[in-house]
Amino acid sequence: MAKKSKNQSISISNRKARFEYELLEVFTAGLQLQGTEIKSLREGNANLAEAYCYVKESEVWVTGMYIAEYNYGSYMNHEPKRLRKLLLNKKEISKIVSALQDVGVTIVPLKLFINHKGWAKIEIALARGKKIHDKRQDLKQKDDQRQMDRALKEFK
């Protein structure tokens, strides 16, 4: 993989989440990472496709998130799919815990990025699963928008 320059931003998104879930509220959390994980993230070697979050003992954890092993790491390299703690303040955690009491509400990771200070952050959302007809309606709206954009492009 090509090296990224310092001013290039890394952003890994979970595109499937916005299609599968109705997003209720979005939070930005820090990630508790081990040594070589941040180096691998800076190279863009991560995936959120199978990741999900849960609350255990008033702490929020993300599991299933894949961060590839660092290419130049030694025997001290990290485990790619290990459990990672999210760094949120108490007020945000209590809001998440109270929202999870509702039936059908879950925590979904949306985007993994590195902020302007160089810290790894993850965008998570309280979400409710969409029904099949909602998904069809979203696809129809997307298709209609695409057709309108094409028509405007041809008109100009």
Salt bridges, closest charged atoms under 4 A:
GLU20 OE1 - LYS135 NZ 2.91
GLU25 OE2 - LYS95 NZ 3.30
GLU37 OE2 - ARG82 NE 2.94
GLU37 OE2 - ARG84 NH2 2.77
GLU50 OE1 - LYS81 NZ 2.77
GLU59 OE2 - LYS85 NZ 3.11
GLU123 OE1 - ARG18 NH2 3.93
ASP134 OD1 - HIS133 NE2 3.32
ASP138 OD2 - LYS130 NZ 2.09
